[in-house]
C-alpha cells in the first residue's frame, strides 16, 4: 500500500505539470488584459509600461515558468509560514500571484471566501451522504416496496429539478410567502458562539441553500447506492453467507453494503473537490459570497491570474481525491491488492 501511494504521488507530479500548462495556455490565449479596465485617458505608453511591469510581454514559456514558480514554490511556502507562524527564506521579497481586479494576492482572497463555501456546501455534502446511503441500501433491499417507490420518486424529482429552480422556489415559498427564512445569505455575518441570536441567525440563513443542495446531492448518491446494492444482493457470496446462518443485518451491512460502496466512493471522491469549487448557481441565487461567486466574478472581469489559480486548485483536489478513492477501494474490498 505504501509503495502504491508513493508511485501514485510521483505520477501525480507530471500530471499536474501538464494540467498547469494546459490551464495556463488556454487562459493566456483567451481575450483579456488588465489594462482594459483602465480609463481611456491613460496614454498608450503608460499602458505599455504597466504590461511590461506585469510581465505580459514576456514569451509564453517564460510566463508559464514564472507562474509555476509562484504556484509550486512561493505559495506553498507562504502557506507553511502562515500555518506555523515562521518565515522560510526571504519572505519580504517573495512574489505572489496577484489578482488583476483587486490588486491583492489571489490565494488570500480565496482563503477569505472559502469559509462561506464550506459552511453551505460542506454541510450539504455531509447531510446528503448521511441521508442518501441509508435510503439507497433500504430501497435496494426492499425493492418495489412502498419505501422504494416513494424514495425513487423523491430522488428522481430531486435529481431532475435543477438547483436554480428549487432555489428560487424555496425563496418564493419560505421567504416571500411565509417569511420564515431570509431570502439572501449575509456573508458579512460573523458567528458569535456565545450569542444564541447570532447562532440562530446563521442557522436560518443556511437552511434554504443547504436544503436545496442536500436534496440534489442525496438524489444522485442514493440512486448510485441503490443500483450498486441491487448488483450485489444476488451474488453467490451473499447466498453463501445466508447459508452459513449469518443474520440478515450482518449479511446486508457487512458483506453486501461494503462491496457496494466501491462505486459510491468514486462518486464521493469526485464530488469532494466540488465542495471547494463552490456551487456556482446556488451561490448566485442566495448571494453567497463563496468560491463559485469568486470564479464568476473573475471570469467577468477577465482576471486571468485568479481564474488560473482557482482552476489549478480544483485540478489538484481532483487528483488528490482520486488517490484517496483508489486507496479506499483496498479497504472496502480485500480482493483488491496494490502490490
C-alpha positions in Angstrom: 0.0 0.0 0.0 2.8 2.4 0.9 4.7 1.8 -2.3 1.5 2.3 -4.3 0.8 5.6 -2.7 4.3 6.8 -3.4 4.1 5.7 -7.0 0.7 7.5 -7.5 2.1 10.6 -5.8 5.1 10.7 -8.1 2.9 10.1 -11.1 0.7 13.0 -10.0 3.5 15.5 -10.2 4.0 15.3 -14.0 0.2 15.1 -14.3 -0.2 18.4 -12.5 2.6 20.0 -14.6 0.8 19.1 -17.8 -2.5 20.3 -16.4 -0.9 23.6 -15.3 0.5 24.0 -18.9 -2.9 23.4 -20.4 -4.7 25.8 -18.0 -2.1 28.5 -18.4 -2.1 28.2 -22.2 -5.9 28.3 -22.6 -6.3 31.4 -20.3 -3.2 33.1 -21.7 -4.6 32.8 -25.2 -8.1 34.0 -24.1 -9.0 37.6 -24.7 -8.5 39.8 -21.6 -6.0 42.4 -20.5 -5.6 44.1 -17.1 -5.1 47.4 -19.0 -8.5 47.0 -20.5 -10.1 48.1 -17.2 -8.1 51.3 -17.1 -9.6 54.7 -18.2 -9.3 55.6 -21.8 -7.5 58.8 -20.9 -4.3 56.9 -19.8 -1.6 57.3 -22.6 -0.6 54.3 -24.6 3.0 54.4 -23.3 1.7 54.2 -19.7 -0.4 51.1 -20.6 2.6 49.6 -22.2 4.7 50.2 -19.1 2.0 48.5 -17.0 2.0 45.5 -19.3 5.8 45.4 -19.1 5.8 45.5 -15.3 3.3 42.7 -15.1 5.4 40.5 -17.5 2.7 40.3 -20.1 5.1 41.0 -22.9 7.4 38.0 -21.9 7.5 34.9 -24.1 4.8 32.3 -23.3 7.3 29.8 -21.9 8.9 32.4 -19.6 5.4 33.5 -18.3 4.5 29.8 -17.6 7.7 29.1 -15.8 7.3 32.2 -13.6 3.7 31.2 -12.8 4.9 27.6 -12.0 7.4 29.0 -9.5 4.8 31.1 -7.9 2.2 28.3 -7.7 4.5 25.3 -6.8 7.1 27.1 -4.6 6.2 30.6 -3.4 2.5 30.0 -2.5 3.2 26.6 -0.6 6.0 28.4 1.3 3.6 31.2 2.2 1.0 28.6 3.4 3.6 26.9 5.6 4.7 30.3 7.0 1.1 31.2 7.9 0.3 27.8 9.5 3.5 27.6 11.6 4.0 31.3 12.1 7.5 31.1 10.7 9.4 32.6 7.7 11.3 30.4 5.3 13.9 32.4 3.4 13.3 36.0 2.4 9.6 36.4 3.0 9.5 40.1 2.3 10.8 39.7 -1.3 8.7 36.6 -2.2 6.5 37.3 -5.1 2.8 36.3 -5.1 0.1 35.6 -7.7 -1.7 39.0 -7.7 -5.3 39.4 -8.8 -5.7 41.9 -11.6 -9.1 43.2 -10.4 -8.4 43.5 -6.6 -4.6 44.0 -6.7 -4.3 41.6 -3.8 -2.8 38.1 -3.6 -5.2 35.6 -5.2 -4.6 32.9 -2.5 -5.5 35.4 0.3 -8.8 36.3 -1.5 -9.6 32.6 -2.0 -9.0 31.8 1.7 -11.3 34.7 2.7 -14.1 33.3 0.5 -13.6 29.6 1.4 -15.4 29.5 4.8 -18.6 30.8 3.2 -18.5 28.0 0.7 -17.6 25.3 3.2 -20.4 26.4 5.6 -23.0 25.7 3.0 -21.6 23.1 0.6 -19.7 21.2 3.2 -22.7 20.8 5.4 -24.9 19.9 2.4 -22.4 17.3 1.3 -22.3 15.6 4.7 -26.1 15.7 5.2 -26.6 14.4 1.6 -24.3 11.5 2.2 -25.8 10.6 5.5 -29.3 10.6 4.0 -28.5 9.0 0.7 -26.6 5.9 1.7 -29.3 4.5 4.1 -32.1 5.3 1.6 -30.2 3.6 -1.2 -29.5 0.5 0.9 -33.1 0.1 2.2 -34.6 0.8 -1.2 -32.5 -1.9 -2.8 -33.2 -4.4 0.0 -36.9 -3.7 -0.1 -37.1 -3.4 -3.9 -40.5 -2.3 -5.3 -41.9 -1.7 -1.8 -43.7 1.4 -0.8 -40.5 2.8 0.7 -38.6 2.1 -2.6 -41.3 3.7 -4.7 -41.5 6.8 -2.6 -37.7 7.1 -2.4 -37.4 6.6 -6.2 -40.0 9.3 -6.8 -38.4 11.8 -4.4 -34.8 11.1 -5.7 -35.9 11.4 -9.4 -37.6 14.8 -8.6 -34.5 16.0 -6.7 -32.2 14.9 -9.5 -34.3 16.2 -12.3 -35.1 19.6 -10.8 -32.2 22.0 -11.3 -30.9 23.9 -8.3 -31.8 27.3 -9.8 -35.4 26.2 -9.9 -35.6 24.6 -6.5 -33.6 27.5 -5.0 -36.0 30.2 -6.5 -39.0 28.1 -5.5 -37.7 27.9 -1.9 -37.2 31.7 -1.8 -40.7 32.3 -3.1 -42.4 29.9 -0.7 -40.4 30.2 2.5 -39.1 33.7 2.3 -41.6 35.7 0.3 -44.9 34.0 1.2 -44.2 32.6 4.6 -41.4 34.8 5.8 -39.7 32.0 7.7 -36.1 32.5 6.4 -34.1 35.3 4.9 -34.0 35.3 1.1 -30.3 36.0 0.8 -27.2 34.8 2.7 -25.5 37.5 4.7 -21.8 36.8 4.1 -20.6 39.6 6.5 -22.2 37.9 9.5 -19.6 36.7 12.0 -20.9 33.9 14.3 -20.7 34.7 18.0 -20.8 31.3 19.6 -21.7 32.9 22.9 -24.8 34.5 21.5 -27.8 32.4 20.8 -29.3 35.1 18.4 -26.1 35.0 16.3 -26.1 31.2 16.1 -29.9 31.2 15.3 -29.4 33.8 12.5 -26.7 31.7 10.9 -28.9 28.6 11.1 -31.8 30.5 9.5 -29.8 31.8 6.5 -28.3 28.4 5.9 -31.5 26.4 5.9 -32.6 27.0 2.3 -29.3 26.8 0.4 -28.2 23.7 2.4 -31.6 22.1 1.9 -31.5 22.7 -1.9 -28.0 21.3 -2.3 -28.7 18.4 0.1 -31.7 17.3 -1.9 -29.7 17.3 -5.1 -26.7 15.5 -3.6 -28.8 12.9 -1.9 -30.8 12.2 -5.0 -27.7 11.5 -7.1 -25.9 9.4 -4.5 -29.0 7.4 -3.4 -29.6 6.2 -7.0 -25.9 5.1 -7.3 -26.1 3.3 -3.9 -29.4 1.5 -4.8 -28.1 0.3 -8.2 -24.9 -0.9 -6.7 -26.7 -2.8 -3.9 -29.0 -4.5 -6.4 -26.0 -5.7 -8.3 -24.6 -7.4 -5.2 -27.6 -8.7 -3.5 -28.0 -11.8 -5.7 -24.3 -12.7 -5.9 -23.1 -16.1 -4.8 -21.2 -14.9 -1.8 -24.4 -13.4 -0.4 -26.2 -16.8 -0.7 -23.2 -18.5 0.9 -23.3 -16.0 3.9 -27.0 -16.7 4.4 -26.5 -20.4 4.1 -23.8 -20.2 6.8 -26.5 -18.9 9.2 -25.5 -15.3 9.4 -28.2 -12.9 10.5 -29.7 -10.7 7.7 -28.4 -7.3 9.1 -24.9 -8.7 9.1 -25.2 -10.1 5.6 -26.5 -6.8 4.2 -24.3 -4.4 6.1 -21.0 -6.3 6.4 -21.0 -8.1 3.1 -23.3 -6.5 0.6 -23.0 -2.8 1.5 -19.3 -3.0 1.9 -18.8 -4.2 -1.6 -21.5 -1.9 -3.0 -19.8 1.2 -1.6 -16.9 1.0 -4.1 -18.6 2.9 -7.0 -20.2 5.2 -4.3 -16.7 6.0 -3.0 -15.7 7.0 -6.6 -18.7 9.4 -6.8 -18.0 10.8 -3.4 -14.3 11.3 -4.2 -15.1 13.2 -7.4 -17.8 15.3 -5.5 -15.5 16.5 -2.7 -13.5 18.9 -5.0 -16.8 20.3 -6.0 -17.3 21.5 -2.4 -14.2 23.7 -2.6 -15.1 24.7 -6.2 -18.4 26.1 -4.9 -21.9 25.7 -6.2 -21.9 28.5 -8.8 -25.6 28.5 -9.5 -26.7 28.2 -5.8 -24.3 30.8 -4.6 -25.6 33.2 -7.3 -29.2 32.6 -6.2 -28.7 33.0 -2.5 -26.0 35.7 -2.9 -23.4 33.6 -1.1 -20.0 35.2 -1.5 -18.1 32.0 -1.9 -15.6 30.4 -4.3 -18.2 29.9 -7.0 -19.2 33.6 -7.0 -15.5 34.5 -7.0 -14.9 32.4 -10.1 -17.8 34.0 -11.9 -16.6 37.5 -10.9 -13.1 36.8 -12.0 -14.2 35.5 -15.4 -16.4 38.5 -15.9 -13.6 40.9 -15.1 -11.0 39.0 -17.2 -9.0 38.4 -14.0 -6.7 35.7 -15.6 -4.4 35.1 -12.5 -7.4 34.5 -10.3 -9.1 32.1 -12.8 -5.8 30.3 -13.3 -5.3 29.9 -9.6 -8.8 28.6 -8.9 -8.8 26.2 -11.8 -5.4 24.8 -10.8 -6.5 24.3 -7.2 -9.6 22.4 -8.4 -7.3 20.2 -10.5 -5.0 19.5 -7.5 -8.1 18.5 -5.4 -9.4 16.1 -8.1 -6.0 14.4 -8.4 -5.7 14.1 -4.6 -9.2 12.7 -4.0 -8.8 10.3 -6.9 -5.8 8.9 -5.0 -7.8 8.7 -1.8 -10.6 6.8 -3.6 -8.1 4.3 -5.0 -6.7 3.7 -1.5 -10.2 3.3 -0.1 -11.0 0.6 -2.6 -8.5 -1.7 -0.9 -10.0 -1.1 2.5 -13.5 -1.9 1.3 -12.7 -4.9 -0.9 -10.0 -7.3 0.4 -9.6 -8.8 -3.1 -8.0 -5.6 -4.3 -4.2 -5.7 -4.0 -1.8 -2.9 -4.8 1.5 -4.9 -4.7 
